[in-house]
Amino acid sequence: MYDIIIAGAGLYGAVFAYEARKKGYKCLVIEKREHTGGNIYCKDIAGIHVHYYGAHIFHTGNEKVWNYVNRFIRFNHYINSPIANYRGDLYNLPFNMNTFYQLWKVRTPAEASAEINSQRQKHINPDPENLEEMALSLVGEDVYYKLIKGYTEKQWGRPAIEIPSFIIKRIPLRFTFNNNYFDDPYQGIPVGGYNCLIDSLLESTEVRLNTDFLLDKEKYLRQGKLIVYTGEIDRYFDYYLGKLEYRSLRFEHELLKNEANFQGNAVINYTEKEVPFTRILEHKHFEFGQQTDTVITREYSEDFEDGRDPYYPINDERNNQLYLQYKKIADKDSQLHFGGRLGSYRYYNMDQVIEIALTDIHNLLK
């Protein structure tokens, strides 16, 4: 009945559907949530486009991808400049001369570099065994204990001395007064929210919401010549070889009536461990909103378990090897293709998802 059935209406699935339809293929997109867009879905609350599954700031150095998305939507000039809150003191991110001045009142790159090197010397370790040892050897005590340790332990749900050192092979330090979090030349937020992009990509494609592909997997396998699956690859195979590990997130959204500005910035990270959430988002600042109300979101990092959404793959050696075993099984079936973050068991930025989707389409639909 269909040339291609795509399980998942997120960014990867939407790009795949658009390009396949453009080539004349008949597609069906199946989505188990009640909306399209996956984790970049925006919900309109009091006229504010709320990033319902966490902040998504589009940034890329890939001109081809930038030109591609601009065919569908227009971007504003939002620049990501988050703030760190440690016990009530505020610091600019990423780590730059503003941060170093706030920490030590240093005014020149030479002074900042000397302070960091002085702290690092106490912790030089040619073979760090964990994240804490690695971080201390890279940036010293103040940056680590105030701005890295607590936040990272909340993200991973375990003490830093139990987190592998490879998680942070490097920590970017900027010796300029530049609060732009990303180095990419192209960045911004879609005017009108990400739904505009997804709606344009899926226009004229049949989409079924509130439908779990796996509940009727055999039926869809009979109906589609090619199956593009963007969910968890281990779940597709009913955990035949074991379960892959993920981190999950929980969001608390709050509408603040008659409060026009809660925190003055779109993203503020809370870096002490005693604060249970990792950050607060104030969504109107992504689009320079002037509404009389505001919406904030407290974001919590949590262990993944059944019933929760998987967000971040834990790409340690054990999980990567297990993924490769699943991929080996999948590669034997020419009807199946796995894509996106979950299908590929990789953390991708949005521009990478688009680039990979375009490459996969070219290779699969020759």
C-alpha positions in Angstrom: 0.0 0.0 0.0 2.9 2.4 0.7 6.4 2.7 -0.8 7.7 4.0 2.6 6.3 3.8 6.1 8.1 6.1 8.5 7.8 5.4 12.3 8.3 8.7 14.0 7.3 12.3 13.0 10.3 14.0 14.5 12.9 16.0 12.5 14.5 13.0 10.8 11.2 11.4 9.9 9.8 14.6 8.6 12.8 15.4 6.4 12.8 11.8 5.1 9.1 12.0 4.3 9.4 15.4 2.5 12.3 14.3 0.3 10.7 10.9 -0.5 7.4 12.5 -1.4 9.2 15.0 -3.6 10.7 12.0 -5.5 7.3 10.5 -6.1 7.1 7.9 -3.3 3.9 7.3 -1.4 4.6 7.7 2.3 2.9 7.1 5.6 4.2 8.6 8.8 3.2 7.0 12.1 3.7 8.8 15.4 2.9 7.5 18.8 2.6 10.9 20.4 -0.4 13.2 20.0 1.6 15.6 17.9 4.3 15.8 15.2 7.7 17.2 15.7 9.2 14.8 18.2 11.3 16.6 20.8 11.4 19.9 18.9 7.6 20.3 19.3 6.4 23.7 20.6 3.2 24.2 22.5 1.4 27.5 22.4 0.8 28.7 26.0 -0.6 32.2 26.4 0.8 33.1 23.0 4.3 31.9 23.8 5.9 29.1 21.8 7.0 26.7 24.6 9.8 24.3 23.8 7.9 21.5 25.4 10.7 19.0 25.6 13.6 21.3 26.4 15.4 24.1 24.7 16.3 23.7 21.0 18.5 26.3 19.5 19.3 25.8 15.9 22.9 26.3 15.1 25.1 25.0 12.3 28.3 25.6 10.3 26.8 23.6 7.4 25.7 26.1 4.8 23.8 23.5 2.8 21.7 22.6 5.9 21.1 26.2 6.7 19.9 27.0 3.2 17.7 23.9 3.3 15.8 24.8 6.5 15.4 28.4 5.3 13.4 27.2 2.4 10.6 26.4 4.8 10.9 28.9 7.6 12.5 32.2 8.6 14.9 32.4 11.6 15.3 35.2 14.0 18.7 36.4 15.3 18.6 34.7 18.7 22.1 33.9 20.1 22.4 31.4 22.9 24.1 33.1 25.9 23.2 31.0 29.0 23.9 32.0 32.6 25.0 29.8 35.4 23.6 30.3 38.9 25.8 28.9 41.7 24.4 29.5 45.2 22.9 32.8 44.0 26.0 34.1 42.2 25.7 34.5 38.4 28.3 33.5 35.8 28.4 33.8 32.1 28.6 30.7 29.9 30.5 29.4 28.1 33.6 29.8 30.2 35.1 33.1 28.9 36.7 36.3 30.2 33.4 37.4 31.7 33.3 34.2 33.7 36.9 34.6 34.8 36.3 38.2 35.9 33.3 37.1 37.9 35.3 34.3 39.5 38.6 36.1 40.2 38.3 39.8 39.1 41.0 39.1 36.4 40.9 41.6 33.5 43.3 40.2 30.9 43.6 36.8 29.2 47.1 36.5 30.6 45.8 36.9 34.2 43.0 34.4 33.6 45.3 31.9 32.0 47.8 32.2 34.9 45.1 31.6 37.5 43.7 28.5 35.6 47.2 27.0 35.2 48.0 27.6 38.8 44.9 25.6 39.8 45.5 22.9 37.2 49.1 22.2 38.4 47.8 20.7 41.6 45.8 18.1 39.7 47.9 17.2 36.6 47.1 13.6 36.0 48.4 11.7 32.9 45.8 8.9 33.4 42.6 10.3 34.9 40.3 7.5 36.1 37.1 9.5 36.2 35.4 12.8 35.2 36.4 14.6 38.3 40.1 13.9 37.9 39.9 14.8 34.2 38.1 18.1 34.8 40.4 19.2 37.6 43.4 18.6 35.4 41.8 20.7 32.7 40.3 23.7 34.5 41.3 23.6 38.1 39.1 23.8 41.2 37.0 27.0 41.0 35.5 26.3 37.5 35.0 22.7 38.3 33.5 22.9 41.7 31.3 25.9 41.0 30.2 25.4 37.4 30.8 21.7 36.4 30.6 19.2 39.3 27.0 19.6 40.5 25.4 20.2 37.1 27.2 17.1 35.7 26.3 14.9 38.6 22.6 15.9 38.2 22.8 15.2 34.4 24.2 11.7 34.9 22.6 10.8 38.2 25.8 9.6 39.8 28.9 11.1 41.5 31.5 12.6 39.2 34.1 10.0 40.5 31.9 7.3 39.0 31.5 9.0 35.6 34.1 7.9 33.0 36.7 10.5 32.2 36.1 10.3 28.4 32.8 12.2 28.9 34.8 15.4 28.9 37.9 15.0 26.9 38.2 18.8 26.7 36.5 21.8 28.2 36.4 24.9 26.0 37.9 27.9 27.6 37.6 31.3 25.7 39.9 34.1 26.6 37.6 36.7 25.0 34.6 38.5 26.3 32.2 36.5 24.1 29.1 35.0 25.6 27.9 33.3 22.3 27.7 29.7 23.3 28.1 28.3 19.8 30.9 29.0 17.3 28.6 28.2 14.4 28.1 31.1 11.9 24.4 30.3 11.4 22.0 30.2 14.4 18.6 31.3 15.6 15.1 30.2 16.4 12.3 29.7 13.8 9.9 32.6 13.7 6.6 31.0 14.9 8.3 28.0 16.5 9.5 24.7 15.2 6.0 23.4 14.4 6.1 25.7 11.3 9.1 23.7 10.0 7.6 20.3 10.7 4.2 21.2 9.3 5.9 22.4 6.1 7.9 19.2 5.8 4.9 16.9 6.4 2.5 18.9 4.2 0.6 16.5 1.8 2.0 13.4 3.6 -0.4 11.1 5.4 0.3 11.2 9.1 -1.3 9.0 11.8 -1.0 10.3 15.4 -1.5 8.4 18.7 -0.3 5.3 16.8 2.5 3.0 18.1 4.1 1.3 15.1 5.3 -1.6 17.3 1.8 -2.5 18.4 0.9 -3.5 14.8 4.4 -4.1 13.5 3.6 -7.1 11.4 0.8 -5.3 9.6 3.0 -2.3 8.7 5.8 -4.6 7.5 3.3 -6.1 5.1 2.1 -2.6 4.0 5.4 -0.9 3.4 8.1 -1.7 0.9 10.6 0.2 3.0 10.3 0.8 6.8 12.1 3.8 8.3 12.2 3.4 12.1 13.3 6.3 14.2 12.5 4.9 17.7 14.8 2.9 20.0 16.5 0.1 18.0 16.6 -2.2 21.0 12.8 -1.8 21.5 12.1 -2.6 17.9 13.8 -6.0 18.4 12.0 -6.5 21.7 15.3 -6.2 23.6 16.4 -9.5 22.2 20.0 -8.9 23.0 19.4 -6.7 26.1 18.5 -3.1 26.8 20.5 -0.1 25.8 20.9 2.6 28.4 19.6 6.2 28.2 19.1 9.3 30.4 15.7 10.8 30.6 14.3 14.2 31.3 11.3 15.6 33.1 9.8 19.0 32.6 7.7 21.2 34.9 6.0 24.0 32.9 4.5 26.9 34.7 2.5 29.9 33.4 3.2 33.0 35.4 0.3 35.3 34.9 0.9 39.1 34.9 4.7 38.5 35.2 6.3 39.8 32.1 9.9 38.8 32.8 10.9 36.1 35.3 14.7 35.7 34.9 15.8 38.0 32.1 17.4 35.2 30.0 16.1 32.2 28.0 18.4 29.7 29.8 19.8 29.8 33.3 21.7 26.7 34.6 21.7 25.8 38.3 25.1 24.3 38.9 24.9 23.3 42.6 23.8 19.8 43.3 21.4 20.8 46.0 19.0 22.4 43.5 17.2 19.4 42.0 16.6 20.8 38.5 19.4 21.5 36.0 18.1 24.6 34.5 15.1 27.0 34.1 14.0 28.1 30.6 12.0 31.2 30.0 10.6 30.6 26.5 9.5 34.1 25.5 13.2 35.2 25.4 13.9 32.8 22.5 11.7 35.0 20.3 12.1 38.3 22.1 8.5 38.2 23.3 6.7 41.2 24.8 3.7 39.3 26.3 2.4 40.4 29.7 2.7 36.8 31.0 5.6 34.4 30.8 6.1 30.6 30.8 9.1 29.0 32.6 10.2 25.3 32.5 12.2 23.6 35.2 14.2 20.7 33.7 15.2 17.6 35.6 17.6 14.9 34.5 16.4 11.4 35.5 17.1 7.8 35.1 15.4 6.2 32.1 12.9 3.5 32.9 9.8 2.0 31.2 7.1 4.7 30.7 9.6 7.5 30.3 11.0 9.0 27.1 14.6 8.3 26.3 16.6 11.4 25.5 20.3 10.8 25.7 22.1 7.6 24.8 24.8 6.6 27.2 27.6 5.9 24.7 30.0 4.0 26.8 31.8 0.9 25.6 29.2 -1.6 26.8 26.3 0.2 25.2 28.1 1.0 21.9 29.0 -2.7 21.5 25.4 -3.7 22.2 24.1 -1.2 19.6 26.5 -2.6 17.0 25.1 -6.1 17.6 21.6 -4.8 17.0 22.7 -2.9 13.9 24.3 -6.0 12.5 20.9 -7.7 12.8 19.1 -4.8 11.2 21.5 -4.6 8.3 20.6 -8.0 7.2 17.0 -6.9 6.5 16.8 -4.7 3.3 13.3 -3.7 4.2 14.4 -1.9 7.4 16.3 1.3 7.9 17.0 2.9 11.3 17.6 6.6 11.7 17.5 9.6 14.0 19.0 9.8 17.5 17.3 6.7 18.9 17.5 4.5 15.8 21.2 5.4 15.5 21.9 5.5 19.2 23.8 8.7 18.9 23.4 12.2 20.3 22.9 14.5 17.2 22.3 18.2 17.0 19.4 19.2 14.8 21.6 20.2 11.8 23.3 16.8 12.0 19.9 15.0 12.0 19.0 16.9 8.8 22.4 16.3 7.1 22.2 12.6 7.9 18.6 12.3 6.8 19.5 13.9 3.4 22.5 11.5 3.0 20.4 8.5 3.9 17.7 9.4 1.5 20.2 9.8 -1.3 21.7 6.4 -0.6 18.5 4.5 0.0 16.4 6.0 -2.8 18.8 5.9 -5.7 
